[in-house]
Amino acid sequence: MRAFFTILALTALSMSAAFAADAKAGQAAYDKSCKSCHGADGTANAGVAKMMKVEMKDLKSPAVQSLSAADIKKVIAEGKGKMKPIASVTGADADNVAAYVKSLK
């Protein structure tokens, strides 16, 4: 019985590693769909922020970095404040973009 649970746990771990988000792929999706507003390095585009009359958080800030990947994916999928949902970033791309944002620390 113990061997069964050990095998089950190892299988689950290997599967999660196979489906792990890819920050490098996330950067490509970010560059295509997010960079124009959030900047190449996660620093908000001041011109866009002024035009939209919003204060955009630096994606490297503790406030953003304290969010979970799931929270970041939710913002991508549902939008937040004046930010609209990003329809071009879904599925694995959303996981990858969240991983890329977390890598900006």
Secondary structure, 3 states (H helix, E strand, C coil): CHHHHHHHHHHHHHHHHHCCCCHHHHHHHHHHHCHHHHCCCCCCCHHHHHHHCCCCCCCCCHHHHCCCHHHHHHHHHHCECCECCCCCCCHHHHHHHHHHHHHCC
